[in-house]
């Protein structure tokens, strides 16, 4: 067997290299060296989105789509007036809102008929992230606003507005009637604010013009963005909003409001 190779001897350390002075100097050098840290990364902002379901009349055919978009209050307001099961008066009698389809003829509160052009819906999920207030539902008791208005207890979504003919409107606004949010008249007796405890499908409707329909006998408006929507939305968000309505080209295609609206604050000012 051949002999194992002899390793070269390790170099001897000088006494100076292990002295306390040398190590203390090294510690001082290290302590003066700046600590390098990676730059802080900003936390990404969570996108709060919602699924918006749309049906519209395209010629003689009904088209459908599902869009995912930011859960902006202005977007949700176009989808959240009627709850599942709300009975809408049509030319053939009352039909549940979920069974309506574009092209049907709906009966207006003034007795005329109008064609349904668009139906939208979203799902309100309790506790889900939102960019607005936590959604509420409003249960209107039978005959709350007069005989047959509504004909039965009926629940509405947070965006529902009804016709109000309070004489104070003429004194304050010079009009015989105005559209008032149900949220503004919730009193715990005739109109009860409800916190949904399970996912609830809500709907809204667009007709040939801005109209007032009969929902279980109660006069409730169809959707109209009003003058505040194009003002409140940035240009890019307004473009997203209009994509919910493929049957329209521009926001002015909604036409004019047929009945003036009163905000909750304005109503309190009149009645307070």
C-alpha positions as CSV (number, residue, x, y, z in Angstrom):
1,X,0.0,0.0,0.0
2,X,1.2,3.5,-0.8
3,X,1.8,5.9,2.0
4,X,-0.9,8.6,2.6
5,X,0.1,12.0,1.4
6,X,1.3,14.3,4.0
7,X,-0.8,17.5,4.5
8,X,1.1,20.8,4.7
9,X,1.3,22.2,8.2
10,X,-1.3,25.0,9.0
11,X,0.2,28.4,9.4
12,X,0.8,29.6,12.9
13,X,-1.3,32.5,14.2
14,X,0.6,35.3,15.6
15,X,-0.2,36.4,19.1
16,X,-1.3,39.8,17.8
17,X,-4.1,38.3,15.7
18,X,-5.8,36.9,18.8
19,X,-5.3,39.8,21.1
20,X,-8.2,41.4,22.8
21,X,-7.3,44.7,21.1
22,X,-7.7,43.3,17.6
23,X,-11.1,41.7,18.4
24,X,-12.5,44.8,20.0
25,X,-11.4,46.9,17.0
26,X,-13.2,44.5,14.7
27,X,-16.3,44.8,16.8
28,X,-16.2,48.6,16.5
29,X,-15.8,48.3,12.8
30,X,-18.8,46.0,12.5
31,X,-21.0,48.2,14.8
32,X,-20.3,51.2,12.5
33,X,-21.3,49.4,9.4
34,X,-24.8,50.3,8.3
35,X,-27.3,47.5,8.4
36,X,-28.7,46.8,4.9
37,X,-32.5,46.0,4.8
38,X,-34.6,45.4,1.7
39,X,-37.0,48.3,0.9
40,X,-40.5,48.0,2.4
41,X,-43.0,46.8,-0.1
42,X,-46.5,48.4,0.1
43,X,-49.3,46.1,1.0
44,X,-51.5,45.5,-2.0
45,X,-55.0,46.9,-1.7
46,X,-57.7,44.3,-1.8
47,X,-60.1,44.7,-4.7
48,X,-63.7,44.4,-3.5
49,X,-65.7,43.1,-6.4
50,X,-69.1,41.6,-7.1
51,X,-70.7,39.5,-9.8
52,X,-73.3,41.5,-11.8
53,X,-75.8,39.5,-13.8
54,X,-77.5,41.3,-16.8
55,X,-80.2,40.4,-19.3
56,X,-81.1,42.7,-22.1
57,X,-83.2,42.8,-25.3
58,X,-81.1,42.7,-28.4
59,X,-83.5,43.1,-31.3
60,X,-85.9,40.3,-30.7
61,X,-83.5,38.1,-28.7
62,X,-82.6,38.1,-25.0
63,X,-78.9,38.2,-24.3
64,X,-77.3,37.5,-20.9
65,X,-73.9,38.2,-19.4
66,X,-72.1,38.1,-16.0
67,X,-69.6,40.8,-15.2
68,X,-67.2,41.1,-12.3
69,X,-66.7,44.7,-11.4
70,X,-65.9,46.9,-8.3
71,X,-68.6,46.8,-5.6
72,X,-69.2,50.5,-5.9
73,X,-72.4,51.9,-4.4
74,X,-73.2,53.5,-7.8
75,X,-72.9,50.2,-9.5
76,X,-74.9,48.2,-6.9
77,X,-77.8,50.8,-7.0
78,X,-78.5,49.6,-10.6
79,X,-79.2,46.1,-9.3
80,X,-80.8,46.2,-5.8
81,X,-84.4,47.4,-5.7
82,X,-86.5,44.2,-5.7
83,X,-86.0,41.0,-3.7
84,X,-86.5,37.5,-5.0
85,X,-90.3,36.8,-5.2
86,X,-91.5,40.4,-5.5
87,X,-94.6,40.4,-7.7
88,X,-94.4,42.9,-10.6
89,X,-97.7,43.7,-12.4
90,X,-97.5,42.8,-16.1
91,X,-99.9,42.8,-19.1
92,X,-100.7,39.2,-18.2
93,X,-100.9,39.6,-14.4
94,X,-98.4,39.6,-11.5
95,X,-95.1,37.8,-12.2
96,X,-92.3,37.3,-9.8
97,X,-89.4,39.5,-10.6
98,X,-87.0,36.6,-11.1
99,X,-89.3,35.3,-13.9
100,X,-89.4,38.5,-15.8
101,X,-87.5,38.6,-19.1
102,X,-86.7,41.5,-21.4
103,X,-89.4,42.0,-24.0
104,X,-92.3,41.5,-21.6
105,X,-94.8,44.3,-21.2
106,X,-95.1,45.7,-17.7
107,X,-98.0,47.7,-16.2
108,X,-97.1,51.2,-15.0
109,X,-98.7,52.8,-12.0
110,X,-100.5,55.3,-14.3
111,X,-102.2,52.4,-16.2
112,X,-99.9,52.5,-19.3
113,X,-97.8,49.6,-20.4
114,X,-94.0,49.7,-21.1
115,X,-91.6,47.2,-22.5
116,X,-88.9,45.7,-20.2
117,X,-85.5,46.2,-21.9
118,X,-83.1,45.1,-19.2
119,X,-83.0,43.2,-15.9
120,X,-80.0,43.1,-13.6
121,X,-79.3,41.2,-10.4
122,X,-76.7,40.7,-7.7
123,X,-76.4,38.6,-4.6
124,X,-76.2,40.4,-1.3
125,X,-74.1,38.3,1.1
126,X,-74.1,39.3,4.8
127,X,-70.7,40.2,6.1
128,X,-69.1,40.3,2.6
129,X,-66.6,43.1,1.9
130,X,-68.3,46.2,0.4
131,X,-67.2,49.7,-0.6
132,X,-70.4,51.1,0.8
133,X,-72.7,50.6,3.8
134,X,-73.7,47.2,4.9
135,X,-76.8,46.5,2.8
136,X,-80.2,46.4,4.4
137,X,-83.6,45.1,3.2
138,X,-86.9,46.8,3.9
139,X,-90.1,44.9,4.7
140,X,-93.2,46.9,3.9
141,X,-96.3,45.7,5.7
142,X,-99.6,45.2,3.9
143,X,-101.6,48.5,3.4
144,X,-98.7,50.5,4.9
145,X,-99.2,53.4,2.5
146,X,-103.0,52.9,1.9
147,X,-105.3,50.2,1.0
148,X,-103.6,47.7,-1.3
149,X,-100.2,49.5,-1.2
150,X,-98.9,46.9,-0.9
151,X,-101.5,44.2,-1.1
152,X,-99.3,41.9,1.1
153,X,-96.1,42.1,3.2
154,X,-93.3,42.7,0.7
155,X,-89.6,43.0,1.1
156,X,-87.5,45.3,-1.1
157,X,-83.9,45.9,-1.6
158,X,-81.8,48.9,-0.4
159,X,-82.2,50.8,-3.7
160,X,-86.0,50.8,-3.8
161,X,-87.8,54.2,-4.1
162,X,-91.6,54.6,-3.9
163,X,-94.0,57.4,-4.9
164,X,-94.8,59.8,-2.1
165,X,-97.6,62.3,-2.4
166,X,-97.2,64.1,0.9
167,X,-98.7,67.6,0.6
168,X,-95.5,69.0,2.1
169,X,-93.8,68.2,-1.2
170,X,-95.9,70.8,-3.0
171,X,-94.9,73.4,-0.5
172,X,-91.2,72.5,-0.6
173,X,-90.7,71.4,-4.2
174,X,-93.7,72.5,-6.1
175,X,-94.6,69.0,-7.2
176,X,-97.5,66.7,-6.4
177,X,-95.3,63.6,-6.0
178,X,-91.7,62.6,-5.6
179,X,-89.7,59.4,-5.3
180,X,-88.6,58.7,-1.8
181,X,-86.1,55.9,-0.7
182,X,-87.8,53.3,1.5
183,X,-84.8,53.6,3.8
184,X,-86.0,57.2,4.6
185,X,-89.4,56.0,5.8
186,X,-88.3,53.0,7.8
187,X,-90.1,53.4,11.2
188,X,-90.0,49.9,12.6
189,X,-93.8,49.5,12.1
190,X,-95.1,50.1,8.6
191,X,-91.6,49.8,7.0
192,X,-89.1,47.6,8.9
193,X,-85.4,47.7,8.3
194,X,-84.0,44.1,8.0
195,X,-80.5,42.8,8.3
196,X,-80.3,39.9,5.8
197,X,-79.1,36.7,7.6
198,X,-78.4,34.7,4.4
199,X,-77.5,35.5,0.8
200,X,-80.3,37.4,-0.9
201,X,-80.8,37.9,-4.7
202,X,-81.9,41.4,-5.5
203,X,-83.0,42.9,-8.9
204,X,-83.6,46.0,-10.8
205,X,-85.4,46.8,-14.1
206,X,-84.9,49.2,-17.0
207,X,-87.8,50.0,-19.3
208,X,-88.3,52.1,-22.4
209,X,-88.5,55.2,-20.2
210,X,-88.1,55.9,-16.5
211,X,-91.3,54.5,-15.1
212,X,-93.1,53.7,-11.8
213,X,-94.2,50.1,-11.7
214,X,-96.6,48.2,-9.4
215,X,-94.7,45.8,-7.1
216,X,-97.4,43.9,-5.0
217,X,-99.5,47.1,-5.5
218,X,-96.8,49.5,-4.3
219,X,-95.6,52.2,-6.8
220,X,-91.8,51.6,-7.2
221,X,-89.6,53.2,-9.8
222,X,-87.5,51.5,-12.5
223,X,-83.8,52.1,-12.5
224,X,-82.4,55.4,-13.7
225,X,-78.9,56.6,-12.9
226,X,-80.0,60.2,-12.2
227,X,-77.8,63.2,-12.6
228,X,-75.5,62.2,-9.7
229,X,-74.0,59.1,-11.3
230,X,-72.1,60.7,-14.1
231,X,-70.8,63.3,-11.7
232,X,-69.7,60.9,-9.0
233,X,-67.9,58.4,-11.2
234,X,-64.5,58.9,-12.8
235,X,-64.5,58.6,-16.6
236,X,-63.1,55.0,-16.6
237,X,-65.6,53.8,-14.0
238,X,-68.4,55.4,-16.0
239,X,-67.3,53.4,-19.0
240,X,-67.4,50.2,-16.8
241,X,-70.9,51.2,-15.6
242,X,-72.2,51.6,-19.1
243,X,-71.0,48.1,-20.1
244,X,-73.8,46.8,-17.8
245,X,-76.2,48.2,-20.3
246,X,-75.2,46.9,-23.8
247,X,-78.5,48.1,-25.3
248,X,-77.5,51.7,-24.6
249,X,-74.7,53.8,-26.1
250,X,-74.5,56.7,-23.8
251,X,-75.7,57.5,-20.3
252,X,-78.1,60.1,-21.7
253,X,-79.9,57.3,-23.5
254,X,-81.6,56.5,-20.2
255,X,-83.7,59.6,-20.9
256,X,-85.1,62.0,-18.3
257,X,-86.5,61.3,-14.9
258,X,-90.2,61.2,-15.1
259,X,-90.7,61.9,-11.4
260,X,-88.3,64.0,-9.2
261,X,-86.4,62.3,-6.4
262,X,-86.1,63.4,-2.8
263,X,-83.1,62.3,-0.8
264,X,-83.3,61.1,2.8
265,X,-81.8,64.3,4.0
266,X,-84.2,66.5,2.0
267,X,-87.2,64.5,3.3
268,X,-86.0,64.9,6.9
269,X,-85.8,68.7,6.2
270,X,-89.4,68.8,5.0
271,X,-90.9,66.7,7.8
272,X,-88.6,67.6,10.6
